[in-house]
Structures are given as structure tokens and as C-alpha cells.
Amino acid sequence: MNNVLIPPEVSVYIGVLVQWGFLMAFLYSLTTSINNPTKQAVWLSLVMAISYCFSFFIDIYDITYIELFCYDVVTLFFIFFLRYYLPEKLMSTYLLFGLSINSLLFLAMHIDVFVRGNYEPWWFWSFYTVVINIMDIIMVSIFFVKKDFLMLVHATDKLVSGVMRFKQSG
């Protein structure tokens, strides 16, 4: 995996910053929910902190994109599970969105590098590098902002209501 635009030495520091962000999100959610009966943010941030802290045990030089894809898919399943039992719409929507984009990008990079055998950098590699880091920042920031700043929840509500109206009329 050392054939991307960001050297692995820099990737380690970015990864540590994201891990620290999820750990701080967990601690922030924990402290703000002490006298609050709703603990959805605590559970969601705990899942994300555990998921991202597993990368402490990953050798950045030997990991493949398909392994990163599998890690994100497992985390997606945990978020879906928590969403079913702890109905929290805002944070879980942003986490599901970010993890889905990340996992699709990991899968696309796996196909590009390992299936197609492409080792020449092209525009998709730059896109991958930027979007992966933006998605991580969005997922960390939703725990602190707690607002629908990308209008994802609004858009999914509109989409679901439109589909339901279409099913009822047709």
C-alpha cells in the first residue's frame, strides 16, 4: 500500500490524528451524557474509537486495501446494529455515509491496484487521498457539531418520503 500519493510516514500521523479525534469524541460524548439518559452518542463514538484504534495493531506497510475495506464493512454492521437498538438518526447517518464512502474507495483502490495491476498514479488516487481524509474529518466532527451541516439527514428524509409516496401512488 506504499504506492499512494501520501507517504506511509505521513499516513501514520494522519491516522493517529483521526484516532485521537475519535477518542476525544468518545470522551466528550461520555462527559456530556453523564446526567443525560440518552447515550446514543457515547455508544456510536465508542464503536468508532474502537474501530479506528485497531489500526494501532496494523502495519501500514503491509495492509491491503481489501483489508481496510473489510474493517470498514465490519464497523458499518456495528453502526447498523446500534442504529436498530438505539434510534439515533443524525450521528449514525453521518457515520454510515462516511464509512460507506471510505469502504467504496478502499474497494475501488483494491480493484485499481491489485486486480487491474495499475501502479501509475492518476487522478483517482488524488481523489481517494483527499476524500478519505475529508470523510474521517466529517465523521469525527459530527460528534462535536451535532448539526446536519451537510443536510444528509434532510436529504435522506426527502428521499424516503418520495419513495413512500411513489409506492403508495403506483
PyMOL CGO cylinders between C-alpha atoms (Angstrom):
from pymol import cmd
from pymol.cgo import CYLINDER

trace = [
    CYLINDER, 0.00, 0.00, 0.00, 3.02, 2.26, -0.18, 0.3, 1, 1, 1, 1, 1, 1,
    CYLINDER, 3.02, 2.26, -0.18, 2.16, 3.35, -3.72, 0.3, 1, 1, 1, 1, 1, 1,
    CYLINDER, 2.16, 3.35, -3.72, -0.27, 6.16, -2.89, 0.3, 1, 1, 1, 1, 1, 1,
    CYLINDER, -0.27, 6.16, -2.89, 0.39, 9.88, -3.00, 0.3, 1, 1, 1, 1, 1, 1,
    CYLINDER, 0.39, 9.88, -3.00, 0.83, 10.34, 0.74, 0.3, 1, 1, 1, 1, 1, 1,
    CYLINDER, 0.83, 10.34, 0.74, 3.91, 8.53, 2.04, 0.3, 1, 1, 1, 1, 1, 1,
    CYLINDER, 3.91, 8.53, 2.04, 3.25, 5.93, 4.76, 0.3, 1, 1, 1, 1, 1, 1,
    CYLINDER, 3.25, 5.93, 4.76, 5.24, 8.02, 7.25, 0.3, 1, 1, 1, 1, 1, 1,
    CYLINDER, 5.24, 8.02, 7.25, 2.73, 10.87, 6.84, 0.3, 1, 1, 1, 1, 1, 1,
    CYLINDER, 2.73, 10.87, 6.84, -0.23, 8.47, 6.74, 0.3, 1, 1, 1, 1, 1, 1,
    CYLINDER, -0.23, 8.47, 6.74, 0.73, 7.24, 10.20, 0.3, 1, 1, 1, 1, 1, 1,
    CYLINDER, 0.73, 7.24, 10.20, 0.45, 10.78, 11.60, 0.3, 1, 1, 1, 1, 1, 1,
    CYLINDER, 0.45, 10.78, 11.60, -2.88, 11.41, 9.87, 0.3, 1, 1, 1, 1, 1, 1,
    CYLINDER, -2.88, 11.41, 9.87, -4.17, 8.09, 11.22, 0.3, 1, 1, 1, 1, 1, 1,
    CYLINDER, -4.17, 8.09, 11.22, -3.05, 8.96, 14.74, 0.3, 1, 1, 1, 1, 1, 1,
    CYLINDER, -3.05, 8.96, 14.74, -4.79, 12.34, 14.48, 0.3, 1, 1, 1, 1, 1, 1,
    CYLINDER, -4.79, 12.34, 14.48, -8.04, 10.66, 13.40, 0.3, 1, 1, 1, 1, 1, 1,
    CYLINDER, -8.04, 10.66, 13.40, -7.72, 8.06, 16.18, 0.3, 1, 1, 1, 1, 1, 1,
    CYLINDER, -7.72, 8.06, 16.18, -7.17, 10.85, 18.69, 0.3, 1, 1, 1, 1, 1, 1,
    CYLINDER, -7.17, 10.85, 18.69, -10.24, 12.63, 17.26, 0.3, 1, 1, 1, 1, 1, 1,
    CYLINDER, -10.24, 12.63, 17.26, -12.46, 9.59, 17.79, 0.3, 1, 1, 1, 1, 1, 1,
    CYLINDER, -12.46, 9.59, 17.79, -11.08, 9.06, 21.26, 0.3, 1, 1, 1, 1, 1, 1,
    CYLINDER, -11.08, 9.06, 21.26, -11.79, 12.71, 22.12, 0.3, 1, 1, 1, 1, 1, 1,
    CYLINDER, -11.79, 12.71, 22.12, -15.27, 12.35, 20.59, 0.3, 1, 1, 1, 1, 1, 1,
    CYLINDER, -15.27, 12.35, 20.59, -15.90, 9.37, 22.86, 0.3, 1, 1, 1, 1, 1, 1,
    CYLINDER, -15.90, 9.37, 22.86, -14.66, 11.20, 25.95, 0.3, 1, 1, 1, 1, 1, 1,
    CYLINDER, -14.66, 11.20, 25.95, -16.65, 14.32, 25.02, 0.3, 1, 1, 1, 1, 1, 1,
    CYLINDER, -16.65, 14.32, 25.02, -19.81, 12.25, 24.47, 0.3, 1, 1, 1, 1, 1, 1,
    CYLINDER, -19.81, 12.25, 24.47, -19.23, 10.45, 27.74, 0.3, 1, 1, 1, 1, 1, 1,
    CYLINDER, -19.23, 10.45, 27.74, -18.83, 13.65, 29.76, 0.3, 1, 1, 1, 1, 1, 1,
    CYLINDER, -18.83, 13.65, 29.76, -21.79, 15.43, 28.15, 0.3, 1, 1, 1, 1, 1, 1,
    CYLINDER, -21.79, 15.43, 28.15, -24.09, 12.46, 28.75, 0.3, 1, 1, 1, 1, 1, 1,
    CYLINDER, -24.09, 12.46, 28.75, -23.37, 11.94, 32.44, 0.3, 1, 1, 1, 1, 1, 1,
    CYLINDER, -23.37, 11.94, 32.44, -26.68, 13.46, 33.60, 0.3, 1, 1, 1, 1, 1, 1,
    CYLINDER, -26.68, 13.46, 33.60, -28.46, 12.66, 30.35, 0.3, 1, 1, 1, 1, 1, 1,
    CYLINDER, -28.46, 12.66, 30.35, -30.47, 9.45, 29.87, 0.3, 1, 1, 1, 1, 1, 1,
    CYLINDER, -30.47, 9.45, 29.87, -29.66, 9.25, 26.15, 0.3, 1, 1, 1, 1, 1, 1,
    CYLINDER, -29.66, 9.25, 26.15, -26.35, 7.53, 25.50, 0.3, 1, 1, 1, 1, 1, 1,
    CYLINDER, -26.35, 7.53, 25.50, -26.50, 7.06, 21.72, 0.3, 1, 1, 1, 1, 1, 1,
    CYLINDER, -26.50, 7.06, 21.72, -23.54, 9.35, 21.04, 0.3, 1, 1, 1, 1, 1, 1,
    CYLINDER, -23.54, 9.35, 21.04, -21.47, 7.50, 23.64, 0.3, 1, 1, 1, 1, 1, 1,
    CYLINDER, -21.47, 7.50, 23.64, -22.12, 4.11, 22.04, 0.3, 1, 1, 1, 1, 1, 1,
    CYLINDER, -22.12, 4.11, 22.04, -21.55, 5.35, 18.50, 0.3, 1, 1, 1, 1, 1, 1,
    CYLINDER, -21.55, 5.35, 18.50, -18.33, 7.15, 19.41, 0.3, 1, 1, 1, 1, 1, 1,
    CYLINDER, -18.33, 7.15, 19.41, -17.16, 4.08, 21.32, 0.3, 1, 1, 1, 1, 1, 1,
    CYLINDER, -17.16, 4.08, 21.32, -17.64, 1.89, 18.24, 0.3, 1, 1, 1, 1, 1, 1,
    CYLINDER, -17.64, 1.89, 18.24, -15.75, 4.38, 16.10, 0.3, 1, 1, 1, 1, 1, 1,
    CYLINDER, -15.75, 4.38, 16.10, -12.95, 4.79, 18.65, 0.3, 1, 1, 1, 1, 1, 1,
    CYLINDER, -12.95, 4.79, 18.65, -12.51, 1.02, 18.96, 0.3, 1, 1, 1, 1, 1, 1,
    CYLINDER, -12.51, 1.02, 18.96, -12.65, 0.57, 15.18, 0.3, 1, 1, 1, 1, 1, 1,
    CYLINDER, -12.65, 0.57, 15.18, -10.05, 3.22, 14.49, 0.3, 1, 1, 1, 1, 1, 1,
    CYLINDER, -10.05, 3.22, 14.49, -7.85, 2.26, 17.44, 0.3, 1, 1, 1, 1, 1, 1,
    CYLINDER, -7.85, 2.26, 17.44, -7.48, -1.25, 16.00, 0.3, 1, 1, 1, 1, 1, 1,
    CYLINDER, -7.48, -1.25, 16.00, -5.22, 0.38, 13.45, 0.3, 1, 1, 1, 1, 1, 1,
    CYLINDER, -5.22, 0.38, 13.45, -2.58, 0.67, 16.19, 0.3, 1, 1, 1, 1, 1, 1,
    CYLINDER, -2.58, 0.67, 16.19, -2.02, -3.02, 15.56, 0.3, 1, 1, 1, 1, 1, 1,
    CYLINDER, -2.02, -3.02, 15.56, -1.88, -2.68, 11.77, 0.3, 1, 1, 1, 1, 1, 1,
    CYLINDER, -1.88, -2.68, 11.77, 1.41, -2.40, 9.93, 0.3, 1, 1, 1, 1, 1, 1,
    CYLINDER, 1.41, -2.40, 9.93, 0.81, 0.44, 7.48, 0.3, 1, 1, 1, 1, 1, 1,
    CYLINDER, 0.81, 0.44, 7.48, 3.41, -1.01, 5.11, 0.3, 1, 1, 1, 1, 1, 1,
    CYLINDER, 3.41, -1.01, 5.11, 1.72, -4.43, 4.80, 0.3, 1, 1, 1, 1, 1, 1,
    CYLINDER, 1.72, -4.43, 4.80, -2.01, -3.69, 4.88, 0.3, 1, 1, 1, 1, 1, 1,
    CYLINDER, -2.01, -3.69, 4.88, -4.01, -4.06, 1.70, 0.3, 1, 1, 1, 1, 1, 1,
    CYLINDER, -4.01, -4.06, 1.70, -6.99, -2.05, 0.53, 0.3, 1, 1, 1, 1, 1, 1,
    CYLINDER, -6.99, -2.05, 0.53, -9.27, -5.07, 0.75, 0.3, 1, 1, 1, 1, 1, 1,
    CYLINDER, -9.27, -5.07, 0.75, -8.40, -5.46, 4.45, 0.3, 1, 1, 1, 1, 1, 1,
    CYLINDER, -8.40, -5.46, 4.45, -9.24, -1.80, 5.05, 0.3, 1, 1, 1, 1, 1, 1,
    CYLINDER, -9.24, -1.80, 5.05, -12.49, -2.38, 3.15, 0.3, 1, 1, 1, 1, 1, 1,
    CYLINDER, -12.49, -2.38, 3.15, -13.32, -5.33, 5.44, 0.3, 1, 1, 1, 1, 1, 1,
    CYLINDER, -13.32, -5.33, 5.44, -12.59, -3.28, 8.58, 0.3, 1, 1, 1, 1, 1, 1,
    CYLINDER, -12.59, -3.28, 8.58, -14.97, -0.55, 7.42, 0.3, 1, 1, 1, 1, 1, 1,
    CYLINDER, -14.97, -0.55, 7.42, -17.68, -3.05, 6.48, 0.3, 1, 1, 1, 1, 1, 1,
    CYLINDER, -17.68, -3.05, 6.48, -17.50, -4.65, 9.94, 0.3, 1, 1, 1, 1, 1, 1,
    CYLINDER, -17.50, -4.65, 9.94, -17.77, -1.19, 11.52, 0.3, 1, 1, 1, 1, 1, 1,
    CYLINDER, -17.77, -1.19, 11.52, -20.75, -0.44, 9.25, 0.3, 1, 1, 1, 1, 1, 1,
    CYLINDER, -20.75, -0.44, 9.25, -22.51, -3.55, 10.55, 0.3, 1, 1, 1, 1, 1, 1,
    CYLINDER, -22.51, -3.55, 10.55, -21.92, -2.45, 14.16, 0.3, 1, 1, 1, 1, 1, 1,
    CYLINDER, -21.92, -2.45, 14.16, -23.34, 1.01, 13.39, 0.3, 1, 1, 1, 1, 1, 1,
    CYLINDER, -23.34, 1.01, 13.39, -26.40, -0.57, 11.70, 0.3, 1, 1, 1, 1, 1, 1,
    CYLINDER, -26.40, -0.57, 11.70, -26.86, -2.79, 14.75, 0.3, 1, 1, 1, 1, 1, 1,
    CYLINDER, -26.86, -2.79, 14.75, -26.65, 0.17, 17.12, 0.3, 1, 1, 1, 1, 1, 1,
    CYLINDER, -26.65, 0.17, 17.12, -28.98, 2.20, 14.93, 0.3, 1, 1, 1, 1, 1, 1,
    CYLINDER, -28.98, 2.20, 14.93, -31.60, -0.52, 15.24, 0.3, 1, 1, 1, 1, 1, 1,
    CYLINDER, -31.60, -0.52, 15.24, -31.41, -0.68, 19.05, 0.3, 1, 1, 1, 1, 1, 1,
    CYLINDER, -31.41, -0.68, 19.05, -30.51, 2.93, 19.80, 0.3, 1, 1, 1, 1, 1, 1,
    CYLINDER, -30.51, 2.93, 19.80, -32.53, 5.05, 17.40, 0.3, 1, 1, 1, 1, 1, 1,
    CYLINDER, -32.53, 5.05, 17.40, -30.23, 7.97, 16.75, 0.3, 1, 1, 1, 1, 1, 1,
    CYLINDER, -30.23, 7.97, 16.75, -30.54, 9.48, 13.31, 0.3, 1, 1, 1, 1, 1, 1,
    CYLINDER, -30.54, 9.48, 13.31, -28.09, 12.35, 12.95, 0.3, 1, 1, 1, 1, 1, 1,
    CYLINDER, -28.09, 12.35, 12.95, -24.76, 10.88, 14.03, 0.3, 1, 1, 1, 1, 1, 1,
    CYLINDER, -24.76, 10.88, 14.03, -25.42, 7.41, 12.70, 0.3, 1, 1, 1, 1, 1, 1,
    CYLINDER, -25.42, 7.41, 12.70, -26.36, 8.82, 9.28, 0.3, 1, 1, 1, 1, 1, 1,
    CYLINDER, -26.36, 8.82, 9.28, -23.09, 10.72, 9.05, 0.3, 1, 1, 1, 1, 1, 1,
    CYLINDER, -23.09, 10.72, 9.05, -21.08, 7.71, 10.25, 0.3, 1, 1, 1, 1, 1, 1,
    CYLINDER, -21.08, 7.71, 10.25, -22.83, 5.39, 7.80, 0.3, 1, 1, 1, 1, 1, 1,
    CYLINDER, -22.83, 5.39, 7.80, -22.25, 7.89, 5.00, 0.3, 1, 1, 1, 1, 1, 1,
    CYLINDER, -22.25, 7.89, 5.00, -18.55, 8.35, 5.81, 0.3, 1, 1, 1, 1, 1, 1,
    CYLINDER, -18.55, 8.35, 5.81, -17.83, 4.66, 6.31, 0.3, 1, 1, 1, 1, 1, 1,
    CYLINDER, -17.83, 4.66, 6.31, -19.71, 3.77, 3.13, 0.3, 1, 1, 1, 1, 1, 1,
    CYLINDER, -19.71, 3.77, 3.13, -17.72, 6.26, 1.06, 0.3, 1, 1, 1, 1, 1, 1,
    CYLINDER, -17.72, 6.26, 1.06, -14.46, 5.10, 2.65, 0.3, 1, 1, 1, 1, 1, 1,
    CYLINDER, -14.46, 5.10, 2.65, -15.21, 1.43, 2.08, 0.3, 1, 1, 1, 1, 1, 1,
    CYLINDER, -15.21, 1.43, 2.08, -16.19, 2.05, -1.56, 0.3, 1, 1, 1, 1, 1, 1,
    CYLINDER, -16.19, 2.05, -1.56, -12.96, 3.96, -2.10, 0.3, 1, 1, 1, 1, 1, 1,
    CYLINDER, -12.96, 3.96, -2.10, -10.92, 1.16, -0.49, 0.3, 1, 1, 1, 1, 1, 1,
    CYLINDER, -10.92, 1.16, -0.49, -12.64, -1.35, -2.76, 0.3, 1, 1, 1, 1, 1, 1,
    CYLINDER, -12.64, -1.35, -2.76, -12.04, 0.82, -5.84, 0.3, 1, 1, 1, 1, 1, 1,
    CYLINDER, -12.04, 0.82, -5.84, -8.35, 1.20, -4.94, 0.3, 1, 1, 1, 1, 1, 1,
    CYLINDER, -8.35, 1.20, -4.94, -8.08, -2.55, -4.46, 0.3, 1, 1, 1, 1, 1, 1,
    CYLINDER, -8.08, -2.55, -4.46, -9.59, -3.14, -7.89, 0.3, 1, 1, 1, 1, 1, 1,
    CYLINDER, -9.59, -3.14, -7.89, -7.35, -0.50, -9.47, 0.3, 1, 1, 1, 1, 1, 1,
    CYLINDER, -7.35, -0.50, -9.47, -4.08, -1.63, -7.91, 0.3, 1, 1, 1, 1, 1, 1,
    CYLINDER, -4.08, -1.63, -7.91, -4.42, -5.35, -7.27, 0.3, 1, 1, 1, 1, 1, 1,
    CYLINDER, -4.42, -5.35, -7.27, -6.97, -6.51, -9.86, 0.3, 1, 1, 1, 1, 1, 1,
    CYLINDER, -6.97, -6.51, -9.86, -6.11, -4.23, -12.76, 0.3, 1, 1, 1, 1, 1, 1,
    CYLINDER, -6.11, -4.23, -12.76, -2.43, -4.01, -11.80, 0.3, 1, 1, 1, 1, 1, 1,
    CYLINDER, -2.43, -4.01, -11.80, -2.25, -0.24, -12.17, 0.3, 1, 1, 1, 1, 1, 1,
    CYLINDER, -2.25, -0.24, -12.17, 0.80, 1.23, -10.43, 0.3, 1, 1, 1, 1, 1, 1,
    CYLINDER, 0.80, 1.23, -10.43, 0.88, 4.57, -12.23, 0.3, 1, 1, 1, 1, 1, 1,
    CYLINDER, 0.88, 4.57, -12.23, -0.68, 7.46, -10.28, 0.3, 1, 1, 1, 1, 1, 1,
    CYLINDER, -0.68, 7.46, -10.28, -3.72, 9.03, -11.89, 0.3, 1, 1, 1, 1, 1, 1,
    CYLINDER, -3.72, 9.03, -11.89, -6.49, 11.43, -10.85, 0.3, 1, 1, 1, 1, 1, 1,
    CYLINDER, -6.49, 11.43, -10.85, -8.41, 8.78, -8.87, 0.3, 1, 1, 1, 1, 1, 1,
    CYLINDER, -8.41, 8.78, -8.87, -5.50, 8.30, -6.48, 0.3, 1, 1, 1, 1, 1, 1,
    CYLINDER, -5.50, 8.30, -6.48, -5.55, 12.02, -5.62, 0.3, 1, 1, 1, 1, 1, 1,
    CYLINDER, -5.55, 12.02, -5.62, -9.34, 11.88, -5.27, 0.3, 1, 1, 1, 1, 1, 1,
    CYLINDER, -9.34, 11.88, -5.27, -9.01, 8.86, -2.96, 0.3, 1, 1, 1, 1, 1, 1,
    CYLINDER, -9.01, 8.86, -2.96, -6.41, 10.57, -0.77, 0.3, 1, 1, 1, 1, 1, 1,
    CYLINDER, -6.41, 10.57, -0.77, -8.44, 13.74, -0.34, 0.3, 1, 1, 1, 1, 1, 1,
    CYLINDER, -8.44, 13.74, -0.34, -11.88, 12.15, 0.13, 0.3, 1, 1, 1, 1, 1, 1,
    CYLINDER, -11.88, 12.15, 0.13, -10.73, 9.52, 2.66, 0.3, 1, 1, 1, 1, 1, 1,
    CYLINDER, -10.73, 9.52, 2.66, -9.33, 12.25, 4.89, 0.3, 1, 1, 1, 1, 1, 1,
    CYLINDER, -9.33, 12.25, 4.89, -12.36, 14.52, 4.43, 0.3, 1, 1, 1, 1, 1, 1,
    CYLINDER, -12.36, 14.52, 4.43, -14.72, 11.67, 5.38, 0.3, 1, 1, 1, 1, 1, 1,
    CYLINDER, -14.72, 11.67, 5.38, -12.68, 10.99, 8.52, 0.3, 1, 1, 1, 1, 1, 1,
    CYLINDER, -12.68, 10.99, 8.52, -12.85, 14.67, 9.50, 0.3, 1, 1, 1, 1, 1, 1,
    CYLINDER, -12.85, 14.67, 9.50, -16.62, 14.72, 8.89, 0.3, 1, 1, 1, 1, 1, 1,
    CYLINDER, -16.62, 14.72, 8.89, -17.15, 11.59, 10.99, 0.3, 1, 1, 1, 1, 1, 1,
    CYLINDER, -17.15, 11.59, 10.99, -15.12, 13.00, 13.89, 0.3, 1, 1, 1, 1, 1, 1,
    CYLINDER, -15.12, 13.00, 13.89, -16.71, 16.45, 13.69, 0.3, 1, 1, 1, 1, 1, 1,
    CYLINDER, -16.71, 16.45, 13.69, -20.33, 15.21, 13.82, 0.3, 1, 1, 1, 1, 1, 1,
    CYLINDER, -20.33, 15.21, 13.82, -19.84, 14.24, 17.47, 0.3, 1, 1, 1, 1, 1, 1,
    CYLINDER, -19.84, 14.24, 17.47, -18.90, 17.81, 18.36, 0.3, 1, 1, 1, 1, 1, 1,
    CYLINDER, -18.90, 17.81, 18.36, -21.08, 19.82, 15.97, 0.3, 1, 1, 1, 1, 1, 1,
    CYLINDER, -21.08, 19.82, 15.97, -24.27, 17.72, 16.35, 0.3, 1, 1, 1, 1, 1, 1,
    CYLINDER, -24.27, 17.72, 16.35, -25.91, 19.56, 13.44, 0.3, 1, 1, 1, 1, 1, 1,
    CYLINDER, -25.91, 19.56, 13.44, -26.92, 18.36, 9.98, 0.3, 1, 1, 1, 1, 1, 1,
    CYLINDER, -26.92, 18.36, 9.98, -24.25, 20.56, 8.35, 0.3, 1, 1, 1, 1, 1, 1,
    CYLINDER, -24.25, 20.56, 8.35, -24.20, 18.60, 5.06, 0.3, 1, 1, 1, 1, 1, 1,
    CYLINDER, -24.20, 18.60, 5.06, -28.01, 18.19, 5.04, 0.3, 1, 1, 1, 1, 1, 1,
    CYLINDER, -28.01, 18.19, 5.04, -27.62, 14.39, 4.82, 0.3, 1, 1, 1, 1, 1, 1,
    CYLINDER, -27.62, 14.39, 4.82, -30.48, 13.63, 7.19, 0.3, 1, 1, 1, 1, 1, 1,
    CYLINDER, -30.48, 13.63, 7.19, -32.70, 16.13, 5.41, 0.3, 1, 1, 1, 1, 1, 1,
    CYLINDER, -32.70, 16.13, 5.41, -31.85, 14.59, 2.03, 0.3, 1, 1, 1, 1, 1, 1,
    CYLINDER, -31.85, 14.59, 2.03, -32.46, 11.01, 3.22, 0.3, 1, 1, 1, 1, 1, 1,
    CYLINDER, -32.46, 11.01, 3.22, -35.79, 12.03, 4.78, 0.3, 1, 1, 1, 1, 1, 1,
    CYLINDER, -35.79, 12.03, 4.78, -36.85, 13.65, 1.49, 0.3, 1, 1, 1, 1, 1, 1,
    CYLINDER, -36.85, 13.65, 1.49, -35.71, 10.60, -0.47, 0.3, 1, 1, 1, 1, 1, 1,
    CYLINDER, -35.71, 10.60, -0.47, -37.55, 8.16, 1.80, 0.3, 1, 1, 1, 1, 1, 1,
    CYLINDER, -37.55, 8.16, 1.80, -40.75, 10.22, 1.78, 0.3, 1, 1, 1, 1, 1, 1,
    CYLINDER, -40.75, 10.22, 1.78, -40.58, 10.50, -2.02, 0.3, 1, 1, 1, 1, 1, 1,
    CYLINDER, -40.58, 10.50, -2.02, -40.14, 6.74, -2.39, 0.3, 1, 1, 1, 1, 1, 1,
    CYLINDER, -40.14, 6.74, -2.39, -43.02, 6.06, 0.01, 0.3, 1, 1, 1, 1, 1, 1,
    CYLINDER, -43.02, 6.06, 0.01, -45.29, 8.45, -1.92, 0.3, 1, 1, 1, 1, 1, 1,
    CYLINDER, -45.29, 8.45, -1.92, -44.28, 6.77, -5.18, 0.3, 1, 1, 1, 1, 1, 1,
    CYLINDER, -44.28, 6.77, -5.18, -45.06, 3.31, -3.77, 0.3, 1, 1, 1, 1, 1, 1,
    CYLINDER, -45.06, 3.31, -3.77, -48.44, 4.44, -2.45, 0.3, 1, 1, 1, 1, 1, 1,
    CYLINDER, -48.44, 4.44, -2.45, -49.45, 6.07, -5.73, 0.3, 1, 1, 1, 1, 1, 1,
    CYLINDER, -49.45, 6.07, -5.73, -48.20, 3.31, -8.02, 0.3, 1, 1, 1, 1, 1, 1,
]
cmd.load_cgo(trace, "trace")
